[in-house]
Amino acid sequence: MATPHLGAATTEAQENVACRSREQMADFLTSGAVANAINMPALSAEEATRLNPYMKLAEQLGSFAGR
């Protein structure tokens, strides 16, 4: 997991980033919701459930095309 560069690297700013990262990881692990990811669109838990089969298919097609 990577966190953004903190221009003002105060203790408070670092704590806020740690809390937000923890909350986003927990959301992903419990419901599949994705927020602020670099390599995929943001998805709510409902969207993740509905789109997961298509995302797996797209990953397999990309892997196949890359070979």
NUVO-186080 format. One line per field, with one value per residue: residue number from 1; residue in one letter; x, y, z negated of N, C-alpha, C in turn. Coordinates in steps of 0.001 Angstrom, whole numbers, plus 524288, in hexadecimal, padded with zeros to 5 digits. Layout:
! residues N
i = c(NUM / ...)
aa = c(A / ...)
nu = c(X / ...)
nv = c(Y / ...)
nw = c(Z / ...)
cau = c(X / ...)
cav = c(Y / ...)
caw = c(Z / ...)
cu = c(X / ...)
cv = c(Y / ...)
cw = c(Z / ...)
! end
This chain:
! residues 67
i = c(1 / 2 / 3 / 4 / 5 / 6 / 7 / 8 / 9 / 10 / 11 / 12 / 13 / 14 / 15 / 16 / 17 / 18 / 19 / 20 / 21 / 22 / 23 / 24 / 25 / 26 / 27 / 28 / 29 / 30 / 31 / 32 / 33 / 34 / 35 / 36 / 37 / 38 / 39 / 40 / 41 / 42 / 43 / 44 / 45 / 46 / 47 / 48 / 49 / 50 / 51 / 52 / 53 / 54 / 55 / 56 / 57 / 58 / 59 / 60 / 61 / 62 / 63 / 64 / 65 / 66 / 67)
aa = c(M / A / T / P / H / L / G / A / A / T / T / E / A / Q / E / N / V / A / C / R / S / R / E / Q / M / A / D / F / L / T / S / G / A / V / A / N / A / I / N / M / P / A / L / S / A / E / E / A / T / R / L / N / P / Y / M / K / L / A / E / Q / L / G / S / F / A / G / R)
nu = c(80350 / 80224 / 8038E / 7FF96 / 808A1 / 80C21 / 80B8D / 80BC8 / 810F4 / 80C8D / 809E6 / 7FF3D / 7FB5C / 7FFEF / 7FB0D / 7F0B1 / 7F15A / 7F428 / 7EB2D / 7E355 / 7E73F / 7E6AF / 7DBCC / 7D856 / 7DD1F / 7D837 / 7CDDB / 7CEDF / 7D1D7 / 7C940 / 7C02D / 7C29C / 7C302 / 7C962 / 7D1A5 / 7D827 / 7E028 / 7EB56 / 7EC84 / 7E2B3 / 7D4E2 / 7CD0E / 7C460 / 7B804 / 7B310 / 7AA6B / 7AB99 / 7B525 / 7B295 / 7ABAD / 7B1CA / 7BAA8 / 7BBC9 / 7BD4A / 7C637 / 7CD99 / 7CD60 / 7D137 / 7DB4F / 7DF61 / 7DEAD / 7E57C / 7EEC9 / 7EFB0 / 7F086 / 7F9F2 / 8010F)
nv = c(7FB7E / 80895 / 8159B / 822F8 / 82D87 / 835CE / 842C0 / 84985 / 84431 / 841EE / 83CF1 / 83BE0 / 83BD3 / 8328F / 82B52 / 82C84 / 828D2 / 81E7B / 81AED / 81C39 / 81579 / 80BF9 / 80B2B / 80AAD / 80166 / 7FA3B / 7FB7B / 7F77C / 7ED06 / 7E938 / 7EB96 / 7ECDB / 7F697 / 800F3 / 80B9E / 816DB / 811A9 / 80F68 / 8094A / 805CE / 80848 / 80FD1 / 808E7 / 8060A / 7FDAF / 7F839 / 7F976 / 7F45B / 7EA01 / 7E7C6 / 7E996 / 7E373 / 7D930 / 7DC6D / 7E27B / 7DAFA / 7D50B / 7DC97 / 7DDCD / 7D3BD / 7D399 / 7DBBA / 7D77F / 7CEF6 / 7D418 / 7D8FF / 7D120)
nw = c(80000 / 80322 / 7FF0F / 800EE / 803F5 / 7F9D2 / 7F8BE / 7F034 / 7E698 / 7DC53 / 7CF77 / 7CDD7 / 7D83D / 7DBF2 / 7D56B / 7D8C6 / 7E32F / 7E138 / 7DBEE / 7E3AD / 7EB60 / 7E61B / 7E49A / 7EF12 / 7F271 / 7EBD6 / 7EF4F / 7F97E / 7F780 / 7F1E6 / 7F7BB / 80227 / 8065C / 80D1E / 80C20 / 81091 / 81629 / 81E1B / 8270B / 82A18 / 82BA6 / 82279 / 81A62 / 81509 / 80AB6 / 80E8F / 81966 / 81ABF / 81877 / 82097 / 82985 / 8289A / 82DB6 / 83826 / 83754 / 834A2 / 83DD4 / 844EC / 840FD / 84313 / 84E08 / 85083 / 84CCF / 8537F / 85D2B / 85B8E / 85C58)
cau = c(80000 / 80512 / 80085 / 80164 / 80CA7 / 809FD / 80E98 / 80C6E / 81168 / 80BA5 / 807EF / 7F99B / 7FA95 / 80157 / 7F6E6 / 7EC1B / 7F250 / 7F3FA / 7E5B1 / 7E082 / 7E920 / 7E484 / 7D635 / 7D7A4 / 7DE95 / 7D407 / 7C963 / 7CFE9 / 7D1E4 / 7C41D / 7BBDF / 7C478 / 7C2F0 / 7CE89 / 7D1BF / 7DD45 / 7E41E / 7EDFA / 7EC1B / 7DD60 / 7D119 / 7CA8B / 7BFA1 / 7B53E / 7B28E / 7A684 / 7ADEE / 7B939 / 7B001 / 7A95B / 7B5B2 / 7BF16 / 7BCB4 / 7BF4F / 7CB98 / 7D0D3 / 7CDC6 / 7D4BC / 7E0A1 / 7E10C / 7DF6B / 7EA58 / 7F325 / 7EFFA / 7F283 / 7FF68 / 80463)
cav = c(80000 / 80D74 / 81A2B / 8278D / 830DF / 839B8 / 8478D / 84B37 / 83F2E / 84285 / 8383F / 83BA7 / 83A3C / 82D09 / 82852 / 82C9D / 82547 / 81925 / 819AA / 81BA4 / 810B3 / 80792 / 80ADF / 808F8 / 7FBE5 / 7F74E / 7FB84 / 7F3E2 / 7E79E / 7E793 / 7EC29 / 7ED40 / 7FC12 / 802FB / 81151 / 81957 / 80E1C / 81191 / 805F7 / 80411 / 80C54 / 80F7A / 805C3 / 8051F / 7F81D / 7F612 / 7F933 / 7F058 / 7E4E6 / 7E71F / 7E9D7 / 7DFFA / 7D54D / 7DF07 / 7E423 / 7D63F / 7D3D5 / 7E075 / 7DC77 / 7CF22 / 7D513 / 7DEC7 / 7D3D4 / 7CBF8 / 7D78C / 7DA2D / 7CCA2)
caw = c(80000 / 80352 / 7FD8C / 803DB / 801BC / 7F648 / 7F8F9 / 7EACF / 7E3E9 / 7D6BF / 7CCE4 / 7CEDA / 7DDAE / 7DC5E / 7D2DD / 7DC39 / 7E794 / 7DF2B / 7DADB / 7E8A2 / 7EDE7 / 7E32F / 7E5C8 / 7F477 / 7F2B9 / 7E944 / 7F2E0 / 7FDBF / 7F5A6 / 7EFFD / 7FB72 / 80781 / 8080F / 80E68 / 80C6D / 8115F / 81845 / 822AD / 82BA3 / 82B12 / 82A44 / 81D59 / 81A8F / 81025 / 80993 / 81228 / 81E99 / 81AB3 / 818B8 / 825CA / 82DAC / 82798 / 831E0 / 83CD8 / 83644 / 8350A / 8435D / 8474E / 83F53 / 845F6 / 8537D / 850BB / 84C25 / 85855 / 8614E / 85A72 / 85DA2)
cu = c(80384 / 80172 / 802B7 / 805BC / 80A06 / 80D7F / 80FAF / 80C76 / 810F8 / 809A9 / 80225 / 7F875 / 7FBD7 / 7FD3C / 7F201 / 7ECB6 / 7F1FC / 7EE54 / 7E29F / 7E22E / 7E6D2 / 7DEB7 / 7D545 / 7D911 / 7DA53 / 7CF2D / 7CA2D / 7CF81 / 7CC86 / 7BFE4 / 7BD8F / 7C481 / 7C884 / 7CE26 / 7D761 / 7E189 / 7E672 / 7ECC5 / 7E6B8 / 7D98C / 7CEF4 / 7C567 / 7BD27 / 7B4D5 / 7AEB4 / 7A8C1 / 7B212 / 7B6D6 / 7ADFD / 7AD84 / 7BA3F / 7BFE1 / 7BF00 / 7C4ED / 7CF4E / 7D198 / 7D192 / 7DA68 / 7E2A2 / 7E204 / 7E477 / 7EF16 / 7F3EF / 7F24D / 7F849 / 80325 / 80502)
cv = c(804C8 / 811E7 / 81EE4 / 82A78 / 834EF / 83E80 / 849A7 / 8464F / 83FE0 / 83D64 / 83795 / 839D0 / 83472 / 8299B / 8281B / 828EC / 81F9E / 81777 / 818D0 / 816B4 / 80BE8 / 806DB / 808DC / 80337 / 7F889 / 7F717 / 7F7A2 / 7EE33 / 7E5BB / 7E7C3 / 7EC72 / 7F2CC / 7FDFB / 808E4 / 81319 / 81598 / 8107A / 80E63 / 80398 / 8084F / 80B90 / 80C8C / 8058C / 7FF3E / 7F58A / 7F577 / 7F4EB / 7EAEF / 7E3D4 / 7E6B8 / 7E60B / 7DBD5 / 7D7B8 / 7E0D4 / 7DF79 / 7D4B4 / 7D78E / 7DF61 / 7D7C3 / 7D05C / 7D83B / 7DB5C / 7D0A8 / 7CF44 / 7D8CE / 7D5C0 / 7CC66)
cw = c(80000 / 801D3 / 8005A / 800FD / 7FE4C / 7F666 / 7F38C / 7E775 / 7DE01 / 7D480 / 7CDF7 / 7D469 / 7DE58 / 7D9CE / 7D640 / 7E0D0 / 7E5BE / 7DE25 / 7DFDC / 7EB74 / 7EB49 / 7E473 / 7EB51 / 7F51C / 7F03F / 7ECBD / 7F74B / 7FBF1 / 7F3E3 / 7F426 / 80120 / 8099B / 808E5 / 80ED4 / 80D27 / 8132A / 81D36 / 8278C / 82C80 / 82965 / 824C2 / 81DE7 / 8152D / 80F4F / 80D51 / 817A4 / 81EE1 / 81B2B / 81E36 / 82A0B / 82D09 / 82BD5 / 836D6 / 83C0F / 83688 / 83AC1 / 84611 / 845D5 / 8424E / 84BB9 / 85432 / 85036 / 8511E / 85CB8 / 86077 / 85BC9 / 8635D)
! end
